[in-house]
Amino acid sequence: MIITTTPSIEGKTIVEYKGIVFGEVVAGVNFMKDFAAGLSNFFGGRSSTYEEELISARTAAIAELQNRAYSLGANAVVGIDVDYEVLGENNGMLMVTASGTSVVYK
């Protein structure tokens, strides 16, 4: 399945629009990750623990979006957008939402 941020697929013709699809993931950030990220913040540098959590959540959200598009009979999703939010008391939860338009192309 083709998944792209562009509104079209180069060299292909979209023949049917199946609808907007979403993939959502809400992940908790635990104490150890917060502690390790705090050390990175204090000493400087990148926080690989948070980066890994973001990558994992984004990958899962896009996979969920792809599965939903597939269940509608689509063979591509165009116009993908990925959003990140923090939720919960003390911002302890990370929400990643991927959205796009499921389509059939030839």
A tleap script that builds the chain and sets N, CA, C and O, in Angstrom:
source leaprc.protein.ff14SB
mol = sequence {
  NMET ILE ILE THR THR THR PRO SER ILE GLU
  GLY LYS THR ILE VAL GLU TYR LYS GLY ILE
  VAL PHE GLY GLU VAL VAL ALA GLY VAL ASN
  PHE MET LYS ASP PHE ALA ALA GLY LEU SER
  ASN PHE PHE GLY GLY ARG SER SER THR TYR
  GLU GLU GLU LEU ILE SER ALA ARG THR ALA
  ALA ILE ALA GLU LEU GLN ASN ARG ALA TYR
  SER LEU GLY ALA ASN ALA VAL VAL GLY ILE
  ASP VAL ASP TYR GLU VAL LEU GLY GLU ASN
  ASN GLY MET LEU MET VAL THR ALA SER GLY
  THR SER VAL VAL TYR CLYS
}
set mol.1.N position { 0.845 -1.182 0.000 }
set mol.1.CA position { 0.000 0.000 0.000 }
set mol.1.C position { 0.886 1.239 0.000 }
set mol.1.O position { 1.852 1.336 0.756 }
set mol.2.N position { 0.532 2.180 -0.866 }
set mol.2.CA position { 1.259 3.446 -0.907 }
set mol.2.C position { 0.664 4.379 0.147 }
set mol.2.O position { -0.552 4.548 0.231 }
set mol.3.N position { 1.538 4.974 0.941 }
set mol.3.CA position { 1.125 5.954 1.941 }
set mol.3.C position { 1.987 7.188 1.709 }
set mol.3.O position { 3.215 7.113 1.751 }
set mol.4.N position { 1.337 8.328 1.462 }
set mol.4.CA position { 2.093 9.521 1.113 }
set mol.4.C position { 1.462 10.786 1.691 }
set mol.4.O position { 0.254 10.849 1.921 }
set mol.5.N position { 2.297 11.779 1.917 }
set mol.5.CA position { 1.799 13.075 2.400 }
set mol.5.C position { 1.279 13.931 1.255 }
set mol.5.O position { 0.612 14.938 1.492 }
set mol.6.N position { 1.573 13.548 0.026 }
set mol.6.CA position { 1.124 14.322 -1.129 }
set mol.6.C position { -0.340 14.026 -1.444 }
set mol.6.O position { -0.844 12.969 -1.065 }
set mol.7.N position { -1.038 14.946 -2.138 }
set mol.7.CA position { -2.456 14.734 -2.444 }
set mol.7.C position { -2.692 13.805 -3.635 }
set mol.7.O position { -3.835 13.462 -3.938 }
set mol.8.N position { -1.620 13.399 -4.306 }
set mol.8.CA position { -1.744 12.509 -5.454 }
set mol.8.C position { -0.558 11.555 -5.467 }
set mol.8.O position { 0.371 11.682 -4.669 }
set mol.9.N position { -0.606 10.594 -6.391 }
set mol.9.CA position { 0.474 9.624 -6.528 }
set mol.9.C position { 1.041 9.786 -7.936 }
set mol.9.O position { 0.357 9.533 -8.928 }
set mol.10.N position { 2.278 10.204 -8.004 }
set mol.10.CA position { 2.898 10.473 -9.295 }
set mol.10.C position { 2.847 9.240 -10.201 }
set mol.10.O position { 3.229 8.142 -9.797 }
set mol.11.N position { 2.374 9.439 -11.418 }
set mol.11.CA position { 2.301 8.359 -12.393 }
set mol.11.C position { 1.108 7.446 -12.230 }
set mol.11.O position { 0.967 6.483 -12.984 }
set mol.12.N position { 0.244 7.719 -11.270 }
set mol.12.CA position { -0.938 6.892 -11.027 }
set mol.12.C position { -2.191 7.767 -11.092 }
set mol.12.O position { -2.128 8.979 -10.885 }
set mol.13.N position { -3.306 7.145 -11.376 }
set mol.13.CA position { -4.584 7.852 -11.423 }
set mol.13.C position { -5.467 7.358 -10.289 }
set mol.13.O position { -5.733 6.161 -10.174 }
set mol.14.N position { -5.919 8.281 -9.455 }
set mol.14.CA position { -6.869 7.913 -8.401 }
set mol.14.C position { -8.230 7.727 -9.056 }
set mol.14.O position { -8.748 8.635 -9.706 }
set mol.15.N position { -8.807 6.536 -8.880 }
set mol.15.CA position { -10.082 6.222 -9.525 }
set mol.15.C position { -11.254 6.181 -8.542 }
set mol.15.O position { -12.414 6.192 -8.953 }
set mol.16.N position { -10.947 6.134 -7.246 }
set mol.16.CA position { -12.021 6.086 -6.248 }
set mol.16.C position { -11.513 6.591 -4.906 }
set mol.16.O position { -10.399 6.274 -4.487 }
set mol.17.N position { -12.342 7.376 -4.242 }
set mol.17.CA position { -12.050 7.858 -2.890 }
set mol.17.C position { -12.890 7.039 -1.918 }
set mol.17.O position { -14.113 6.981 -2.046 }
set mol.18.N position { -12.245 6.415 -0.961 }
set mol.18.CA position { -12.924 5.548 0.005 }
set mol.18.C position { -13.278 6.257 1.303 }
set mol.18.O position { -14.123 5.771 2.056 }
set mol.19.N position { -12.658 7.381 1.578 }
set mol.19.CA position { -12.972 8.135 2.787 }
set mol.19.C position { -11.746 8.433 3.629 }
set mol.19.O position { -10.653 7.918 3.391 }
set mol.20.N position { -11.965 9.272 4.609 }
set mol.20.CA position { -10.896 9.653 5.532 }
set mol.20.C position { -10.680 8.521 6.532 }
set mol.20.O position { -11.634 7.948 7.057 }
set mol.21.N position { -9.416 8.213 6.783 }
set mol.21.CA position { -9.067 7.183 7.758 }
set mol.21.C position { -8.132 7.779 8.802 }
set mol.21.O position { -7.402 8.736 8.544 }
set mol.22.N position { -8.178 7.183 9.988 }
set mol.22.CA position { -7.364 7.643 11.108 }
set mol.22.C position { -6.658 6.458 11.753 }
set mol.22.O position { -7.128 5.323 11.687 }
set mol.23.N position { -5.549 6.740 12.363 }
set mol.23.CA position { -4.861 5.799 13.233 }
set mol.23.C position { -4.474 6.575 14.475 }
set mol.23.O position { -3.826 7.618 14.389 }
set mol.24.N position { -4.869 6.069 15.625 }
set mol.24.CA position { -4.586 6.770 16.881 }
set mol.24.C position { -3.850 5.853 17.847 }
set mol.24.O position { -4.147 4.663 17.954 }
set mol.25.N position { -2.895 6.429 18.539 }
set mol.25.CA position { -2.162 5.701 19.569 }
set mol.25.C position { -2.009 6.635 20.772 }
set mol.25.O position { -1.602 7.788 20.631 }
set mol.26.N position { -2.339 6.122 21.945 }
set mol.26.CA position { -2.098 6.853 23.185 }
set mol.26.C position { -1.135 5.998 23.998 }
set mol.26.O position { -1.442 4.860 24.353 }
set mol.27.N position { 0.033 6.562 24.286 }
set mol.27.CA position { 1.072 5.820 24.996 }
set mol.27.C position { 1.442 6.545 26.275 }
set mol.27.O position { 1.557 7.770 26.296 }
set mol.28.N position { 1.626 5.790 27.325 }
set mol.28.CA position { 2.078 6.353 28.585 }
set mol.28.C position { 3.590 6.461 28.592 }
set mol.28.O position { 4.294 5.602 28.060 }
set mol.29.N position { 4.069 7.513 29.193 }
set mol.29.CA position { 5.514 7.685 29.352 }
set mol.29.C position { 5.815 7.402 30.816 }
set mol.29.O position { 5.329 8.104 31.703 }
set mol.30.N position { 6.614 6.377 31.065 }
set mol.30.CA position { 6.803 5.941 32.448 }
set mol.30.C position { 7.910 6.705 33.165 }
set mol.30.O position { 8.620 7.511 32.564 }
set mol.31.N position { 8.039 6.438 34.446 }
set mol.31.CA position { 8.987 7.143 35.313 }
set mol.31.C position { 10.424 7.038 34.819 }
set mol.31.O position { 11.148 8.034 34.817 }
set mol.32.N position { 10.848 5.850 34.401 }
set mol.32.CA position { 12.239 5.672 33.978 }
set mol.32.C position { 12.545 6.497 32.729 }
set mol.32.O position { 13.629 7.070 32.613 }
set mol.33.N position { 11.599 6.559 31.797 }
set mol.33.CA position { 11.810 7.369 30.603 }
set mol.33.C position { 11.871 8.842 30.979 }
set mol.33.O position { 12.698 9.588 30.454 }
set mol.34.N position { 10.989 9.265 31.896 }
set mol.34.CA position { 11.012 10.654 32.355 }
set mol.34.C position { 12.350 10.979 33.017 }
set mol.34.O position { 12.923 12.045 32.792 }
set mol.35.N position { 12.839 10.047 33.836 }
set mol.35.CA position { 14.107 10.258 34.532 }
set mol.35.C position { 15.261 10.376 33.537 }
set mol.35.O position { 16.080 11.289 33.639 }
set mol.36.N position { 15.326 9.451 32.573 }
set mol.36.CA position { 16.396 9.477 31.569 }
set mol.36.C position { 16.310 10.737 30.717 }
set mol.36.O position { 17.332 11.340 30.392 }
set mol.37.N position { 15.096 11.135 30.354 }
set mol.37.CA position { 14.927 12.360 29.562 }
set mol.37.C position { 15.337 13.577 30.374 }
set mol.37.O position { 15.905 14.524 29.829 }
set mol.38.N position { 15.056 13.561 31.667 }
set mol.38.CA position { 15.458 14.661 32.540 }
set mol.38.C position { 16.967 14.804 32.602 }
set mol.38.O position { 17.486 15.920 32.641 }
set mol.39.N position { 17.673 13.683 32.610 }
set mol.39.CA position { 19.141 13.732 32.586 }
set mol.39.C position { 19.648 14.339 31.284 }
set mol.39.O position { 20.584 15.138 31.289 }
set mol.40.N position { 19.027 13.960 30.169 }
set mol.40.CA position { 19.421 14.540 28.876 }
set mol.40.C position { 19.164 16.036 28.867 }
set mol.40.O position { 19.961 16.811 28.338 }
set mol.41.N position { 18.046 16.435 29.454 }
set mol.41.CA position { 17.703 17.851 29.519 }
set mol.41.C position { 18.716 18.602 30.387 }
set mol.41.O position { 19.139 19.704 30.038 }
set mol.42.N position { 19.103 18.007 31.515 }
set mol.42.CA position { 20.035 18.644 32.431 }
set mol.42.C position { 21.436 18.758 31.831 }
set mol.42.O position { 22.065 19.814 31.902 }
set mol.43.N position { 21.918 17.665 31.242 }
set mol.43.CA position { 23.279 17.632 30.710 }
set mol.43.C position { 23.356 18.076 29.249 }
set mol.43.O position { 24.447 18.285 28.719 }
set mol.44.N position { 22.229 18.217 28.617 }
set mol.44.CA position { 22.210 18.598 27.203 }
set mol.44.C position { 22.184 17.369 26.310 }
set mol.44.O position { 22.494 16.261 26.748 }
set mol.45.N position { 21.818 17.574 25.074 }
set mol.45.CA position { 21.778 16.470 24.122 }
set mol.45.C position { 20.366 16.001 23.859 }
set mol.45.O position { 19.396 16.545 24.387 }
set mol.46.N position { 20.277 14.985 23.035 }
set mol.46.CA position { 18.992 14.443 22.617 }
set mol.46.C position { 18.513 13.387 23.604 }
set mol.46.O position { 19.314 12.719 24.258 }
set mol.47.N position { 17.210 13.249 23.700 }
set mol.47.CA position { 16.623 12.228 24.561 }
set mol.47.C position { 16.206 11.038 23.715 }
set mol.47.O position { 15.122 11.032 23.131 }
set mol.48.N position { 17.059 10.041 23.650 }
set mol.48.CA position { 16.757 8.869 22.834 }
set mol.48.C position { 15.544 8.108 23.361 }
set mol.48.O position { 14.840 7.461 22.586 }
set mol.49.N position { 15.292 8.177 24.666 }
set mol.49.CA position { 14.130 7.470 25.213 }
set mol.49.C position { 12.833 8.056 24.672 }
set mol.49.O position { 11.943 7.305 24.274 }
set mol.50.N position { 12.707 9.369 24.649 }
set mol.50.CA position { 11.506 9.986 24.096 }
set mol.50.C position { 11.454 9.832 22.584 }
set mol.50.O position { 10.379 9.634 22.018 }
set mol.51.N position { 12.599 9.920 21.926 }
set mol.51.CA position { 12.622 9.736 20.468 }
set mol.51.C position { 12.132 8.341 20.097 }
set mol.51.O position { 11.361 8.186 19.150 }
set mol.52.N position { 12.569 7.338 20.828 }
set mol.52.CA position { 12.128 5.965 20.573 }
set mol.52.C position { 10.625 5.827 20.787 }
set mol.52.O position { 9.947 5.148 20.016 }
set mol.53.N position { 10.106 6.466 21.826 }
set mol.53.CA position { 8.667 6.422 22.101 }
set mol.53.C position { 7.885 7.091 20.971 }
set mol.53.O position { 6.857 6.572 20.539 }
set mol.54.N position { 8.365 8.237 20.492 }
set mol.54.CA position { 7.714 8.926 19.370 }
set mol.54.C position { 7.722 8.070 18.112 }
set mol.54.O position { 6.701 7.950 17.434 }
set mol.55.N position { 8.859 7.480 17.798 }
set mol.55.CA position { 8.969 6.638 16.605 }
set mol.55.C position { 8.020 5.452 16.694 }
set mol.55.O position { 7.325 5.130 15.729 }
set mol.56.N position { 7.992 4.808 17.842 }
set mol.56.CA position { 7.128 3.651 18.042 }
set mol.56.C position { 5.649 4.026 17.917 }
set mol.56.O position { 4.884 3.325 17.254 }
set mol.57.N position { 5.253 5.115 18.545 }
set mol.57.CA position { 3.856 5.554 18.496 }
set mol.57.C position { 3.467 5.970 17.076 }
set mol.57.O position { 2.376 5.642 16.610 }
set mol.58.N position { 4.348 6.685 16.396 }
set mol.58.CA position { 4.059 7.111 15.022 }
set mol.58.C position { 3.924 5.905 14.100 }
set mol.58.O position { 3.007 5.857 13.280 }
set mol.59.N position { 4.813 4.943 14.221 }
set mol.59.CA position { 4.766 3.730 13.407 }
set mol.59.C position { 3.463 2.972 13.636 }
set mol.59.O position { 2.842 2.498 12.685 }
set mol.60.N position { 3.052 2.858 14.892 }
set mol.60.CA position { 1.811 2.153 15.224 }
set mol.60.C position { 0.591 2.897 14.678 }
set mol.60.O position { -0.339 2.265 14.179 }
set mol.61.N position { 0.582 4.226 14.766 }
set mol.61.CA position { -0.549 5.012 14.261 }
set mol.61.C position { -0.673 4.881 12.747 }
set mol.61.O position { -1.781 4.761 12.226 }
set mol.62.N position { 0.443 4.903 12.044 }
set mol.62.CA position { 0.409 4.757 10.582 }
set mol.62.C position { -0.012 3.340 10.188 }
set mol.62.O position { -0.738 3.163 9.210 }
set mol.63.N position { 0.430 2.343 10.932 }
set mol.63.CA position { 0.016 0.961 10.663 }
set mol.63.C position { -1.489 0.803 10.871 }
set mol.63.O position { -2.153 0.121 10.091 }
set mol.64.N position { -2.029 1.425 11.914 }
set mol.64.CA position { -3.471 1.364 12.171 }
set mol.64.C position { -4.241 2.055 11.045 }
set mol.64.O position { -5.262 1.542 10.584 }
set mol.65.N position { -3.755 3.216 10.601 }
set mol.65.CA position { -4.364 3.933 9.488 }
set mol.65.C position { -4.359 3.049 8.237 }
set mol.65.O position { -5.365 2.960 7.533 }
set mol.66.N position { -3.247 2.410 7.970 }
set mol.66.CA position { -3.127 1.531 6.805 }
set mol.66.C position { -4.124 0.374 6.887 }
set mol.66.O position { -4.770 0.049 5.891 }
set mol.67.N position { -4.255 -0.244 8.044 }
set mol.67.CA position { -5.208 -1.346 8.220 }
set mol.67.C position { -6.647 -0.892 7.991 }
set mol.67.O position { -7.438 -1.618 7.389 }
set mol.68.N position { -6.987 0.290 8.462 }
set mol.68.CA position { -8.343 0.804 8.268 }
set mol.68.C position { -8.611 1.109 6.796 }
set mol.68.O position { -9.709 0.864 6.295 }
set mol.69.N position { -7.602 1.646 6.108 }
set mol.69.CA position { -7.753 1.911 4.671 }
set mol.69.C position { -7.928 0.595 3.911 }
set mol.69.O position { -8.782 0.492 3.030 }
set mol.70.N position { -7.138 -0.384 4.245 }
set mol.70.CA position { -7.220 -1.694 3.604 }
set mol.70.C position { -8.605 -2.307 3.795 }
set mol.70.O position { -9.158 -2.901 2.869 }
set mol.71.N position { -9.166 -2.160 4.999 }
set mol.71.CA position { -10.497 -2.732 5.275 }
set mol.71.C position { -11.598 -2.044 4.463 }
set mol.71.O position { -12.677 -2.609 4.283 }
set mol.72.N position { -11.333 -0.833 3.975 }
set mol.72.CA position { -12.288 -0.127 3.116 }
set mol.72.C position { -12.101 -0.483 1.645 }
set mol.72.O position { -12.880 -0.043 0.800 }
set mol.73.N position { -11.083 -1.270 1.331 }
set mol.73.CA position { -10.806 -1.648 -0.041 }
set mol.73.C position { -9.847 -0.720 -0.751 }
set mol.73.O position { -9.727 -0.783 -1.974 }
set mol.74.N position { -9.161 0.141 -0.019 }
set mol.74.CA position { -8.210 1.085 -0.611 }
set mol.74.C position { -6.869 0.396 -0.854 }
set mol.74.O position { -6.536 -0.597 -0.207 }
set mol.75.N position { -6.106 0.949 -1.807 }
set mol.75.CA position { -4.747 0.460 -2.010 }
set mol.75.C position { -3.711 1.571 -1.823 }
set mol.75.O position { -2.532 1.396 -2.131 }
set mol.76.N position { -4.177 2.729 -1.306 }
set mol.76.CA position { -3.268 3.832 -0.988 }
set mol.76.C position { -3.957 4.793 -0.024 }
set mol.76.O position { -5.182 4.809 0.100 }
set mol.77.N position { -3.142 5.587 0.650 }
set mol.77.CA position { -3.649 6.683 1.482 }
set mol.77.C position { -2.846 7.919 1.105 }
set mol.77.O position { -1.616 7.908 1.156 }
set mol.78.N position { -3.547 8.984 0.725 }
set mol.78.CA position { -2.886 10.226 0.315 }
set mol.78.C position { -3.173 11.318 1.340 }
set mol.78.O position { -4.106 11.217 2.137 }
set mol.79.N position { -2.357 12.351 1.301 }
set mol.79.CA position { -2.552 13.496 2.188 }
set mol.79.C position { -2.358 13.182 3.649 }
set mol.79.O position { -3.038 13.756 4.500 }
set mol.80.N position { -1.442 12.281 3.960 }
set mol.80.CA position { -1.202 11.877 5.350 }
set mol.80.C position { -0.736 13.074 6.184 }
set mol.80.O position { 0.089 13.878 5.751 }
set mol.81.N position { -1.287 13.159 7.378 }
set mol.81.CA position { -0.860 14.158 8.353 }
set mol.81.C position { -0.696 13.442 9.683 }
set mol.81.O position { -1.541 12.630 10.060 }
set mol.82.N position { 0.375 13.732 10.389 }
set mol.82.CA position { 0.634 13.121 11.696 }
set mol.82.C position { 0.689 14.236 12.728 }
set mol.82.O position { 1.431 15.205 12.568 }
set mol.83.N position { -0.102 14.094 13.793 }
set mol.83.CA position { -0.152 15.087 14.869 }
set mol.83.C position { 0.236 14.437 16.189 }
set mol.83.O position { -0.007 13.251 16.415 }
set mol.84.N position { 0.842 15.239 17.051 }
set mol.84.CA position { 1.273 14.786 18.376 }
set mol.84.C position { 0.645 15.685 19.432 }
set mol.84.O position { 0.577 16.902 19.258 }
set mol.85.N position { 0.188 15.088 20.523 }
set mol.85.CA position { -0.370 15.840 21.656 }
set mol.85.C position { 0.070 15.159 22.944 }
set mol.85.O position { 0.343 13.959 22.962 }
set mol.86.N position { 0.136 15.931 24.014 }
set mol.86.CA position { 0.347 15.350 25.338 }
set mol.86.C position { -0.966 15.459 26.100 }
set mol.86.O position { -1.680 16.457 26.001 }
set mol.87.N position { -1.265 14.427 26.852 }
set mol.87.CA position { -2.533 14.341 27.562 }
set mol.87.C position { -2.310 13.937 29.008 }
set mol.87.O position { -1.213 13.550 29.408 }
set mol.88.N position { -3.371 14.038 29.770 }
set mol.88.CA position { -3.369 13.507 31.117 }
set mol.88.C position { -2.786 14.454 32.142 }
set mol.88.O position { -2.187 15.483 31.831 }
set mol.89.N position { -2.995 14.050 33.377 }
set mol.89.CA position { -2.443 14.799 34.491 }
set mol.89.C position { -0.923 14.761 34.398 }
set mol.89.O position { -0.344 13.695 34.185 }
set mol.90.N position { -0.288 15.878 34.550 }
set mol.90.CA position { 1.166 16.007 34.444 }
set mol.90.C position { 1.697 15.653 33.054 }
set mol.90.O position { 2.872 15.323 32.897 }
set mol.91.N position { 0.824 15.725 32.050 }
set mol.91.CA position { 1.219 15.447 30.662 }
set mol.91.C position { 1.940 14.107 30.526 }
set mol.91.O position { 2.945 14.010 29.823 }
set mol.92.N position { 1.433 13.084 31.192 }
set mol.92.CA position { 2.090 11.784 31.214 }
set mol.92.C position { 1.735 10.853 30.075 }
set mol.92.O position { 2.220 9.723 30.022 }
set mol.93.N position { 0.884 11.318 29.152 }
set mol.93.CA position { 0.463 10.466 28.040 }
set mol.93.C position { 0.785 11.173 26.722 }
set mol.93.O position { 0.663 12.393 26.613 }
set mol.94.N position { 1.189 10.404 25.744 }
set mol.94.CA position { 1.485 10.909 24.414 }
set mol.94.C position { 0.446 10.355 23.454 }
set mol.94.O position { 0.236 9.144 23.397 }
set mol.95.N position { -0.206 11.236 22.698 }
set mol.95.CA position { -1.159 10.796 21.689 }
set mol.95.C position { -0.606 11.141 20.316 }
set mol.95.O position { -0.197 12.274 20.061 }
set mol.96.N position { -0.600 10.151 19.440 }
set mol.96.CA position { -0.188 10.351 18.057 }
set mol.96.C position { -1.374 9.978 17.177 }
set mol.96.O position { -1.936 8.890 17.302 }
set mol.97.N position { -1.748 10.889 16.291 }
set mol.97.CA position { -2.854 10.660 15.376 }
set mol.97.C position { -2.357 10.821 13.946 }
set mol.97.O position { -1.750 11.834 13.599 }
set mol.98.N position { -2.618 9.818 13.124 }
set mol.98.CA position { -2.305 9.885 11.698 }
set mol.98.C position { -3.633 9.894 10.949 }
set mol.98.O position { -4.526 9.104 11.255 }
set mol.99.N position { -3.763 10.785 9.969 }
set mol.99.CA position { -4.991 10.839 9.176 }
set mol.99.C position { -4.647 11.023 7.712 }
set mol.99.O position { -3.579 11.530 7.368 }
set mol.100.N position { -5.558 10.608 6.862 }
set mol.100.CA position { -5.365 10.742 5.430 }
set mol.100.C position { -6.595 10.281 4.696 }
set mol.100.O position { -7.566 9.849 5.316 }
set mol.101.N position { -6.568 10.366 3.376 }
set mol.101.CA position { -7.688 9.941 2.538 }
set mol.101.C position { -7.348 8.625 1.878 }
set mol.101.O position { -6.353 8.505 1.163 }
set mol.102.N position { -8.196 7.634 2.130 }
set mol.102.CA position { -7.984 6.311 1.513 }
set mol.102.C position { -8.525 6.348 0.084 }
set mol.102.O position { -9.615 6.861 -0.169 }
set mol.103.N position { -7.750 5.800 -0.833 }
set mol.103.CA position { -8.105 5.846 -2.254 }
set mol.103.C position { -7.765 4.526 -2.933 }
set mol.103.O position { -7.038 3.686 -2.402 }
set mol.104.N position { -8.329 4.382 -4.142 }
set mol.104.CA position { -7.951 3.286 -5.036 }
set mol.104.C position { -7.318 3.939 -6.248 }
set mol.104.O position { -7.878 4.876 -6.817 }
set mol.105.N position { -6.160 3.450 -6.644 }
set mol.105.CA position { -5.472 3.988 -7.818 }
set mol.105.C position { -5.237 2.883 -8.838 }
set mol.105.O position { -5.270 1.696 -8.517 }
set mol.106.N position { -4.997 3.309 -10.083 }
set mol.106.CA position { -4.607 2.377 -11.139 }
set mol.106.C position { -3.225 2.727 -11.625 }
set mol.106.O position { -2.699 2.065 -12.519 }
savepdb mol mol.pdb
quit
